[in-house]
Amino acid sequence: MARVFGRALPTVVLYATVTLLLGFNALYLLAHYYGYTGGGAGTAAVVQYPLYSALIVFGDSITQGGNSVRYRGFVARLTDIYTRRMDVLNRGFSGYNTRNALSVADKVFPIVPPPSARSAAAQRLMQTSKREPAFPGRARAPRLCLIFFGANDARAAQFAQHVPLDEFRANLLRLIALLRNPASQHYSPDTRILLITPPAVGDRMMDEIERRDGHHPGWRNDVTKQYADAVKEVAEVSRLPVIDLWTWIEDLVHGTAESDPLALRLPEDSAKYRVEGDDDDDDDADKNWSSHTLSTTQAASGTNQATNGTSPFEGYERFLSDGLHLNAGGNELLFKLTLAKVMEEWPDMKPRWKSNIEAQIYPE
């Protein structure tokens, strides 16, 4: 028998009491740490994690391939250039169309609870700690979201990926509404949105795949143009900026571009920012990464031409690996177009070019 306050209690009762007290204390600490609101059944926890501001790139396989080191992916380049300023999140899903995108959007866009739904503990967690100058905020709504769909929606109607043009427009508007509609759980009026059209399609490259594999992949440039135009229409209606990647590739291939964004030299292009042995003209940049990719002798990074001195695929091999996906040249183009558009629309998001050690830059 154990004695408590001079009275004898069975040992099992004492142990049970201590266990309950420890259990309640643990629950109390967890509730404060995770920010439970205590609103009854169905109340969600606000889990806070120290993050920089986020840049989300939401798209299909072209976006997924944007992290490719071999292809000098445009998302990887954005990650590099915004290091210590923003977390660049690649949310590319190979094979997805806008219909699929809507089905996973709840897992892509963060839920932003209104202040009234946060407990006092959660509010405290969201305050900036003076001891963490590198982390001025906690998990928050994205600062910028790139929405990059249309390539799979534009596939021929006999393929499951095809989405009719009118539905494609409506789906894009629904994706935008998730961030813009106050009734949405993802409502984030401060999040900047940038739309990107699907790239042009290399028809001769598609024909070569048909000759090689015995079936046509299902993409045609004239059809994809309709979906690129639809993206621009949605951008105009929604008053959002847009990168017309389809037109840029077309104009550069046919020599009708008024300017060449590839000529834009960034400080990172200089030797000071390059890794020893890095080579923009590395032929390995165009080795296969999708089942349809043509060989490096057929689709090079833009420098190799056919042996007779003419372009084997009308010049689209400068930007496309297989007639649809971006190669190193295409990723370079999209990276520079994205950076130029972001700096034009939102000057406060201009990267700072000094090295991290020199500038001691912290996220905003």
N, C-alpha and C positions, 0 to 999 in steps of 0.2 A: 504494500500500500504506500502511496505517496501522500504527502501532506501539503496542502495549499491553504494559506491564511489560517494555519492551525487546525485545519480539518483534514481528515483522512479521505482520499479519493482513490478509487481503483486506478491503477496505472493505465489501463486501456482508455479510460475516460480522459485522463490527462493528455495522453498521446493524441487522441481524437481532437481535443480542443486546440492543441498546438497546431495540428495539421490544418484545421479549418482556418485558424487565424493566418497562417502562412499562405494558404490558398487565396483567401480574400485579399491579402496584401499584394500577392502576385497579380491577381486580376485587376486591382486598382492601378498598379504600375503599368500594366499592359494597356489598359484603357487610356491612360494619360499619354503613353508613348505613341500609340497609334491614332489618338484623337477621336475616340468613339463619342458620338453625340448623345447616346443614351435615349434615343427617341422611340424605343420599342422595337417590335419585330420588323425586320426588313431594313433597319438603319445601317447604312454602309459606313465602313471605316475610311477615314481620310489618311492614307499612308503617305507620309512625307519622306522624300529622299533627296539629299543634296544634289541638285542638278544645275547646269548652266541653262541659259535660255536655249530653246530647242528649235532646230530647223528640220522639218519633216519633209521627206521626198516620197510621195505616195504614187505608185505607178505599177507597171507590169514588168516583164522580163528585161526591158530596156533599162528600167530603173534598177532592178536587181543586179544587172550586169554593170551598173554604175559604180559598184564597189570593186570592180576588177582591177587588180594591179597590172595584169598583163595588158589590158586595154586602156590603161590610164583613165579609169572610169571617172565620169564627171562628178559623181557623189563623193568618191574618194578624194578628188581634188578639192571639193568644197569642204570636206572634213579637215583636210590639211590646212587650207587657207584660213579657216575659222577656229583653229585650235586655240583653246583657252578663252574663246569668246562665246561659242555656241556648240552645243552637242548636235551634230548632224546625224539624223536617224534615217537609215535606208529602210523604207517600207515598200520594197518592190516585190511583186508576186508574179512569178513566171506563169504565163498563160491566162492571166486575169483580164477580164473586161470590166466595164463600169458596173455591170450587174453584180459581178463577184465582189467588186470594190465596196459596194454598199453593204454586202453581207458581212464584211470584216471591218467596216469603218469604226465600229464601237471599240475595236481592239487597237485601232491605229490612232484615233484622236483621243486625247485624255479627257476624262470626265472632270469638269471644272465645277465643284460645288459652290453655290452662292455663300457669301459670308454668314448668312443666318443659319446655314446647315453645319457650320464648324463649331466644335466645342472650344472652350477657352484654351485647352491644352493644345489643340490643333492650331489655333491662332498663334500661340506662342512659338510653336515649332516653325511656323511660316515666316517668322520675323528673322531678319538678318542678324547673324551673330557677329559681334565685333571681333571675335577671335578667329573668324573664318573669312578673311578678306577675299579669298579666291571663290567663295560661294555666296554671292550676295543675295541669293534667293533659294527657295526650295522648289519642289516639283510644281510646275506652272503650265499654263497654256502655251502652245508653241508660238514663237515669235514670228515665224514664217513657215508657210506650207506651200510646197510645189505640188501641183496636181497634174499628172502626166499620163493620160490614158487616151485610147483611141485606136492604137495599132491593132489590137485583137478584135475590137468591136467592128473594125472595117474588114475583117476576113470574110471570104465568100459565104453566102447564105447556107451552103450545105454543111458548113462546119459549126460545131456547137458554140464556138466562141463568138459567132456573129451576133451583133446587136443592131436592130434597125436604127436608122438615123434619128428618127424622132425620139425613140426611147433613149438613145445615147445622149441627146441634148438634155432630156428630162433627168437622166441619171447624174449628169454633171451638175445640174442645178441643185439636185438633192444633196450631193456631196458638199457643195458650197454652203447650202442651208444648214448643214450640221454645225458649221462654225459661225454662221451669221444669224440664224434664227434664235431669238431670245428664249423660245420654248424648248430648244435643244439642250440636252445635258452636256453637250460639248460646246455650247455657246461661248464664243471668245471674240468679242468685237475688236480687240486689239491685235488679233492675229492677222498678219498680212498674207494674202493669197496670190500666188502667181501660177497661171495656167500655161501649159506647154502643149503645142500641137504634136500629133504623131509625126515622125520623120517621113520624108519621101521614100518611095519604094523603088528599088532597082528592078525594073521588069525583066531585063535581060538576065539578071542574076537568078530571078525566079524561074525563067525559062530553062536556064542551065540546070537548076535543081530538078525540074521536071524531066529533062533529058537524062539526068543521072539516076534519079530515083524512080522514075516511071509514073509520077503523079505530081500535079501542081500544088504548091504549098497553100495557095488560096489568097494571096495578096496581090493587088494591082494598084498601080500608082494613081490612076484616075479615080478609083473608088476611095482610096485613102485621102485624096485631096478633099473630097466631100466632108469627111470627118474632121480634117484639119480646119476647114471653113466653119464647121459647126462649133468647134472649140472657140474660134475667134468671135462667132456670133454670141456665144454664151458669155464670153469675157466682156463684150460690149454691153450686153443687157445687164450684166452684174457689175459693171464699172470696175473691172479688174484688169490688171496688166496681163499681157500674154506674150509668149515667145513663139513666133511662127517658124518653127523648126523646118516644117515642110517646105516653105517658100525659100528659106535660106539655103537649104541643100539644093533645091532646084536651080536657084539663081547662080550659086557657086559652080554647079556642074555645067551649066550652059553659058557661063561667063557673062551673066546679065546683072550680077549683084552690084549695087552702087558703091559698096564698100566691102572690105574683107575683114570680118571679125578675127580671123586667124592671124592677121597681121598685128593685132593688139599685143604688145609686149608688156608682160607683167614683171614686177620685181622678182618674183619667184623664178622667172625664166633665166635670170642671170646666173653666172657660175657660182656666185656666193650662196645661192639657194639650191643648187643641184647636188645630187649625190654622185660620188665618183663612179663612173661606169654607166650612168644613166644616159640613154640615147633615144631621142624621139623617133628615130628611123629604124628602131629595132624590128626586124622582120618577125620576131616571136610575138609581137603585139597582136598579130592576126591569126594565130593558131586556133584551131577549133575550140569553141565553147558551147555551141549549140549543135544539135543533130544535123541542121541544115547548112552549117557554115561551109563555105567553099574553101578550097585549098589556098595557101598563101600565094601560089603562083597565079591563081585566078582572081583573088580579092586581096590586094595588098593595102597598106595603110595610106595609100594615096600617092606614093612616090614611084611605085613600079608600074610600068605600062606593058602592053603586049609587045612581043618581039618586033612587030612591024611598025612600032612607034605610035600606034593608035591605042585608045583606051579600050580594053576588052569588054567593058560593061558600061559604056557611054559616060564614064567618069564617076558613076555612083560608088565604085569601089574605093574612092577617096574617103568616103564617110561610112560605108556599110560593109559589114563582114559577110553577109549572106543575102543582101537585098532588103533586109528589115532591121536587123540589130546594128547598133553602132560599133564601129571598130575604133582604133585609137584616134584616127582623124575625126570621126564623128563625135567622140567624147570630148575631144579638144574643142571642137566647134560649140557644142552645147555648154560646156563649162564656161567658155568665154562669153557666150551670149547670155547665160544666166547671171554671171558676175556683172556684166555691163548693165543688164536690166535692173538688177537689184540696186546697184549704185545710182542709177538714173532715177528710180522710183523712190528709194529710201536711202538718202545719202548717209544717214546715221549708221547704216549697216556696211559701209565701206570697210574692207579689211585694213588692218594696220600692218604695214609691211616690215617693220623692224623685227628682228628676231626676238623671241620670248625673253631671252636674257637681257637684251639691250633695252627693251621697252617695259618689261615688267607689267605686261597687260593682264588685267583681270576681266572676267566676263562682265557684261553690263546687265 
